[in-house]
């Protein structure tokens, strides 16, 4: 996506999105916080480019102070391209490879200050007493502190004193402006397309205007200006020189999703007193406020699990601003901690989703939300808004798309009007349209002949369809596909180091005799297609990758060799204090879940399952405890629709079984 230095509204947000049905224009960028340059390059090629992300915001690439904390990157020593992210050669390689993948690079740029104190930078440069390789004491303001109350009533101190003790550059100086401009122009010559001006509100808007006149070309610039509406420095002062971060968006979205009603959001944006859409960079959270810094507020983060999914789906579906997706790492409560020591792309292993890199941009609801936004940008308006006055909402983007969010504990059942053409569409939050447009990788949504949709959205779930995810006539995905959330609990006393796996589907002999299915030819005939809902558990998430069927054969193609089938997660209904810090399925992928009403040691499988492949809604399950009991014995469950020596479960329900026992409890959600 190409943006002018000064962006104006021209029909669509940002005034630049021209629809291209063959390949929708990118509309969203991602902050790969603390990623190395080789990791960013590989991610551009393998995921960001193919998935339609516009750009990557990278951490500051210049020399900084030594130390492992993340904020050392924000204490510059020189403008030499040597940092924790890599060296100049690696940076250039990253920019070129991302460009080839169709992804721009935005650099986090430090224009307000230099490092505090004295010492050595990561490239070996020395500094101290306001003396740096590129600056001398005369290039700085006199030392003074910014007091907390200054932000509300003292513009001079905010823009001329030292932010948390960092040496404050005299940005009105011609030499300082020329030096910063030379750094930015060097990055542009490499191929960088955009710049985030860190701590921009600590620099006078007039100084930035002068700096911009010395910058070559027309890069995208967006200013970090924390303005919650009571600041001495107003965000609107910076609109003439670029986009501006709208922190009120993050705060108010968090407040609404946590404590309010989604029905309030029908006029979100300018209607809530935010800056014009064409000027705003928006986000659910960023690297500062997810740690309680930089504006903070009632922020939703990756630690909030499905709530975070739903908030991002709303941001990406609603036509306001230029959205930035956050891609974090797990800092385990230590708000100073730097990134994990292990690379994201680690010798063929992807270190995402668990206790290292969180990779939120890869989460299916977020990546699918980006796809939805890219393909609805030509209809920059909300149409056919519907809500239940509480936390179930649905709205359209004209004939380009329609979405729904259910942030309630009961199913969203409603018929809503759309402007979309009748037909079948892929729910892009849960799967993609195949290349021949004949099948979906996930749920199929039907738009009726009168352009209505009969919504059936599970609790705490969402759906999004767009015009370019429509199944062709004669497709293999038919209304018979019946994806429903299905949960299996199996109670088994286990020890540390033991894990439970389940296998299942339809018994081969029964299928051949009664259903005419030859499961010896292809296991898919007797398998239950699944999509895992819980990828938060650091231990089991890797085993769930490429696990697309509940079947009898165990490891699928591309699945981890450590798996013994389909992985389950340990749960309880109450977390004993002797276990230490409470763990929950929502946040950690294991531990306490409200679905478990029975007790400790109930292993849970939570999936969306294609119930059309079941036998009148029923299928079979058997458990295996790795490093423990092994396979459970045959059982004799009563009142089953057919004879079986396995547990017989009901698709679309919560099923509770006990290991080596015929006990069963089946409940509706």
Secondary structure in CASP SS format (residue, H / E / C, confidence):
PFRMAT SS
TARGET T0000
AUTHOR 0000-0000-0000
METHOD secondary structure of the structure
MODEL  1
X C 1.00
X C 1.00
X C 1.00
X C 1.00
X C 1.00
X C 1.00
X C 1.00
X C 1.00
X C 1.00
X C 1.00
X C 1.00
X C 1.00
X H 1.00
X H 1.00
X H 1.00
X C 1.00
X C 1.00
X C 1.00
X C 1.00
X C 1.00
X C 1.00
X C 1.00
X C 1.00
X C 1.00
X C 1.00
X C 1.00
X C 1.00
X C 1.00
X E 1.00
X E 1.00
X E 1.00
X E 1.00
X C 1.00
X C 1.00
X C 1.00
X C 1.00
X H 1.00
X H 1.00
X H 1.00
X H 1.00
X H 1.00
X H 1.00
X H 1.00
X H 1.00
X H 1.00
X H 1.00
X H 1.00
X H 1.00
X C 1.00
X C 1.00
X C 1.00
X C 1.00
X C 1.00
X C 1.00
X E 1.00
X E 1.00
X E 1.00
X E 1.00
X C 1.00
X C 1.00
X C 1.00
X C 1.00
X C 1.00
X E 1.00
X E 1.00
X C 1.00
X C 1.00
X C 1.00
X C 1.00
X H 1.00
X H 1.00
X H 1.00
X H 1.00
X H 1.00
X C 1.00
X E 1.00
X C 1.00
X C 1.00
X C 1.00
X C 1.00
X C 1.00
X C 1.00
X E 1.00
X C 1.00
X C 1.00
X E 1.00
X C 1.00
X H 1.00
X H 1.00
X H 1.00
X H 1.00
X H 1.00
X H 1.00
X H 1.00
X H 1.00
X H 1.00
X H 1.00
X H 1.00
X H 1.00
X H 1.00
X C 1.00
X C 1.00
X C 1.00
X E 1.00
X E 1.00
X E 1.00
X E 1.00
X E 1.00
X E 1.00
X E 1.00
X C 1.00
X C 1.00
X E 1.00
X E 1.00
X C 1.00
X C 1.00
X C 1.00
X C 1.00
X E 1.00
X E 1.00
X E 1.00
X C 1.00
X C 1.00
X C 1.00
X C 1.00
X E 1.00
X E 1.00
X E 1.00
X C 1.00
X C 1.00
X E 1.00
X C 1.00
X C 1.00
X C 1.00
X C 1.00
X C 1.00
X H 1.00
X H 1.00
X H 1.00
X E 1.00
X C 1.00
X C 1.00
X C 1.00
X C 1.00
X E 1.00
X C 1.00
X C 1.00
X C 1.00
X C 1.00
X H 1.00
X H 1.00
X H 1.00
X H 1.00
X C 1.00
X H 1.00
X H 1.00
X H 1.00
X H 1.00
X H 1.00
X H 1.00
X C 1.00
X E 1.00
X H 1.00
X H 1.00
X H 1.00
X C 1.00
X E 1.00
X E 1.00
X E 1.00
X C 1.00
X C 1.00
X C 1.00
X C 1.00
X H 1.00
X H 1.00
X H 1.00
X H 1.00
X H 1.00
X H 1.00
X H 1.00
X H 1.00
X H 1.00
X H 1.00
X H 1.00
X H 1.00
X H 1.00
X H 1.00
X H 1.00
X H 1.00
X H 1.00
X C 1.00
X C 1.00
X C 1.00
X E 1.00
X E 1.00
X E 1.00
X E 1.00
X E 1.00
X C 1.00
X H 1.00
X H 1.00
X H 1.00
X C 1.00
X C 1.00
X H 1.00
X H 1.00
X H 1.00
X H 1.00
X H 1.00
X H 1.00
X H 1.00
X H 1.00
X C 1.00
X C 1.00
X C 1.00
X C 1.00
X C 1.00
X C 1.00
X C 1.00
X E 1.00
X E 1.00
X E 1.00
X E 1.00
X C 1.00
X C 1.00
X C 1.00
X C 1.00
X C 1.00
X C 1.00
X C 1.00
X C 1.00
X C 1.00
X C 1.00
X C 1.00
X H 1.00
X H 1.00
X H 1.00
X H 1.00
X H 1.00
X H 1.00
X H 1.00
X C 1.00
X E 1.00
X E 1.00
X E 1.00
X C 1.00
X H 1.00
X H 1.00
X H 1.00
X H 1.00
X H 1.00
X H 1.00
X H 1.00
X H 1.00
X H 1.00
X H 1.00
X H 1.00
X H 1.00
X H 1.00
X C 1.00
X C 1.00
X H 1.00
X H 1.00
X H 1.00
X H 1.00
X H 1.00
X H 1.00
X C 1.00
X C 1.00
X H 1.00
X H 1.00
X H 1.00
X C 1.00
X C 1.00
X C 1.00
X C 1.00
X H 1.00
X H 1.00
X H 1.00
X E 1.00
X E 1.00
X E 1.00
X C 1.00
X C 1.00
X C 1.00
X C 1.00
X C 1.00
X C 1.00
X H 1.00
X H 1.00
X H 1.00
X C 1.00
X C 1.00
X C 1.00
X C 1.00
X C 1.00
X C 1.00
X C 1.00
X C 1.00
X C 1.00
X C 1.00
X H 1.00
X H 1.00
X H 1.00
X C 1.00
X H 1.00
X H 1.00
X H 1.00
X H 1.00
X H 1.00
X H 1.00
X H 1.00
X H 1.00
X H 1.00
X H 1.00
X H 1.00
X H 1.00
X C 1.00
X C 1.00
X C 1.00
X C 1.00
X E 1.00
X E 1.00
X E 1.00
X E 1.00
X E 1.00
X E 1.00
X C 1.00
X E 1.00
X C 1.00
X C 1.00
X C 1.00
X C 1.00
X C 1.00
X C 1.00
X C 1.00
X C 1.00
X C 1.00
X C 1.00
X C 1.00
X C 1.00
X C 1.00
X C 1.00
X C 1.00
X E 1.00
X E 1.00
X C 1.00
X C 1.00
X E 1.00
X E 1.00
X C 1.00
X E 1.00
X C 1.00
X C 1.00
X C 1.00
X C 1.00
X E 1.00
X C 1.00
X C 1.00
X H 1.00
X H 1.00
X H 1.00
X C 1.00
X H 1.00
X H 1.00
X H 1.00
X H 1.00
X H 1.00
X H 1.00
X H 1.00
X H 1.00
X H 1.00
X H 1.00
X H 1.00
X C 1.00
X C 1.00
X C 1.00
X C 1.00
X C 1.00
X C 1.00
X C 1.00
X C 1.00
X E 1.00
X E 1.00
X E 1.00
X E 1.00
X E 1.00
X C 1.00
X C 1.00
X C 1.00
X C 1.00
X E 1.00
X E 1.00
X E 1.00
X E 1.00
X E 1.00
X C 1.00
X C 1.00
X C 1.00
X C 1.00
X E 1.00
X E 1.00
X E 1.00
X E 1.00
X E 1.00
X E 1.00
X C 1.00
X C 1.00
X C 1.00
X C 1.00
X C 1.00
X E 1.00
X E 1.00
X E 1.00
X E 1.00
X E 1.00
X E 1.00
X C 1.00
X C 1.00
X C 1.00
X C 1.00
X C 1.00
X E 1.00
X E 1.00
X E 1.00
X E 1.00
X C 1.00
X C 1.00
X C 1.00
X C 1.00
X C 1.00
X C 1.00
X E 1.00
X C 1.00
X C 1.00
X C 1.00
X C 1.00
X C 1.00
X C 1.00
X E 1.00
X C 1.00
X C 1.00
X C 1.00
X E 1.00
X E 1.00
X E 1.00
X E 1.00
X C 1.00
X C 1.00
X C 1.00
X C 1.00
X E 1.00
X E 1.00
X E 1.00
X E 1.00
X E 1.00
X E 1.00
X C 1.00
X C 1.00
X C 1.00
X E 1.00
X E 1.00
X E 1.00
X E 1.00
X E 1.00
X E 1.00
X H 1.00
X H 1.00
X H 1.00
X E 1.00
X C 1.00
X C 1.00
X C 1.00
X C 1.00
X C 1.00
X C 1.00
X C 1.00
X C 1.00
X C 1.00
X C 1.00
X C 1.00
X C 1.00
X E 1.00
X E 1.00
X E 1.00
X E 1.00
X E 1.00
X E 1.00
X E 1.00
X E 1.00
X E 1.00
X C 1.00
X C 1.00
X C 1.00
X C 1.00
X C 1.00
X C 1.00
X C 1.00
X E 1.00
X E 1.00
X E 1.00
X E 1.00
X E 1.00
X E 1.00
X E 1.00
X C 1.00
X C 1.00
X H 1.00
X H 1.00
X H 1.00
X H 1.00
X H 1.00
X H 1.00
X H 1.00
X H 1.00
X C 1.00
X C 1.00
X C 1.00
X C 1.00
X C 1.00
X C 1.00
X C 1.00
X H 1.00
X H 1.00
X H 1.00
X H 1.00
X C 1.00
X E 1.00
X E 1.00
X E 1.00
X E 1.00
X E 1.00
X C 1.00
X C 1.00
X C 1.00
X C 1.00
X C 1.00
X C 1.00
X C 1.00
X C 1.00
X H 1.00
X H 1.00
X H 1.00
X H 1.00
X C 1.00
X C 1.00
X C 1.00
X C 1.00
X E 1.00
X E 1.00
X C 1.00
X C 1.00
X C 1.00
X C 1.00
X C 1.00
X C 1.00
X C 1.00
X C 1.00
X C 1.00
X C 1.00
X C 1.00
X C 1.00
X C 1.00
X C 1.00
X C 1.00
X E 1.00
X E 1.00
X C 1.00
X E 1.00
X E 1.00
X E 1.00
X E 1.00
X C 1.00
X C 1.00
X C 1.00
X C 1.00
X H 1.00
X H 1.00
X H 1.00
X C 1.00
X C 1.00
X C 1.00
X C 1.00
X E 1.00
X H 1.00
X H 1.00
X H 1.00
X H 1.00
X C 1.00
X C 1.00
X E 1.00
X E 1.00
X C 1.00
X C 1.00
X C 1.00
X C 1.00
X C 1.00
X C 1.00
X C 1.00
X C 1.00
X C 1.00
X E 1.00
X E 1.00
X E 1.00
X E 1.00
X E 1.00
X E 1.00
X E 1.00
X E 1.00
X E 1.00
X H 1.00
X H 1.00
X H 1.00
X C 1.00
X E 1.00
X C 1.00
X C 1.00
X E 1.00
X E 1.00
X E 1.00
X E 1.00
X E 1.00
X E 1.00
X E 1.00
X E 1.00
X E 1.00
X C 1.00
X C 1.00
X C 1.00
X E 1.00
X E 1.00
X C 1.00
X C 1.00
X C 1.00
X C 1.00
X C 1.00
X C 1.00
X C 1.00
X C 1.00
X C 1.00
X C 1.00
X C 1.00
X C 1.00
X C 1.00
X C 1.00
X C 1.00
X E 1.00
X E 1.00
X E 1.00
X E 1.00
X C 1.00
X C 1.00
X C 1.00
X E 1.00
X E 1.00
X E 1.00
X E 1.00
X E 1.00
X C 1.00
X C 1.00
X C 1.00
X C 1.00
X C 1.00
X E 1.00
X E 1.00
X E 1.00
X E 1.00
X C 1.00
X C 1.00
END
